[in-house]
Amino acid sequence: MRVATEDLRRDPELQWDHARQRKHANAVGVLGHHGPIIAVMGLRATVCPSGMSVCSRHMNDILVLPTGALADASLAIARSSVRRPIVDHSLRSFLFARLLADHEGCLDDADYDEDLLFAATVMHDLGLGERATGEARFEVEGADLAAAVLRRHGVAERDIDRVWEAIALHASLGIAHRRGLLTSLTHRGVFIDAGRITDGIADRLRQEVLNAYPRTSGDRSIADAIVAHASRSDAAAPPGSLAFELLRQHREAEHARVRRQESPERRQP
C-alpha cells in the first residue's frame, strides 16, 4: 500500500512499521470514516487503509492521529511556531478530547468532526508562538491564526467559525463547555491535560497518551509563554483573563524575590 502522507517520511522522529500495519487490519471501531489514519506509538507509525475501522479503546489504537492536507498543515504550523512541550500538550489535548468523546458516546454525533477537533486542539496555542503579535489576548490571536490556515484549505466559513470559537474560548472555564460539542471537547481536552478537569478516561488510556507525549514534571513552558505574551501589551492581558491572572502572579513573585534579595543587605551595618 502506498503511503499518502509525505510529512512522516520527512520526520526523523517517525518510521514505518508494516508489521504493525498488518496487525491493525483486524481492528474494529469507529474512526475509519475520517479517511486515512495513522497510528503512532512513541516513535513508530502505521498508516491504515482508508475506510478501516479502528477502536480507540484498544491499547494500540488510542494514539491514532488524522492525516490529510488540513491535519498536516495544522501540525506543521504548530511545530514551527511554538516550543516542543507546547506541541506535545496540544497533541495530548486532542487525544484526551477524542477519548472523552468516545467515553461519552459522541463519535457518531452529527456535530462531531475529527478533522476540526484536531485543528482546534493542535492549533489552540498558536497565540503563544512567534507568529502572534501580542496585540490581543493569546486565545484570540491563536484563533485568528488558525482561521487563516483553515481558510487557505477551503474550509467552509461556518466550520472556520466553529474552530475559531473553540480556540478563543478554550481557556474560558464556565463558558466553553456550554458552547457546542467542538468547543466543549477542545476546552475539556486542554484542561484534562492541564490536570484541571476530572474526567472519565481510564487511567491506562491516559498513561498511553503520556507515554507517547511525555509531560515533564514541573514544566512551566505554557505558563511562561502566557506570561511572556501577556507582557507585550495591556490588550494581551485584559482583567479577568487567564493571562492577566498569571501575569499578576508572576509580578508578585518577582517583587517578593527582589525583596528577599534586598533584605540581607539592609540588615548589614
Order of alpha helices (4+ residues) and beta strands (2+ residues): alpha-beta-alpha-beta-beta-beta-alpha-alpha-alpha-alpha-alpha-alpha-alpha-alpha-alpha
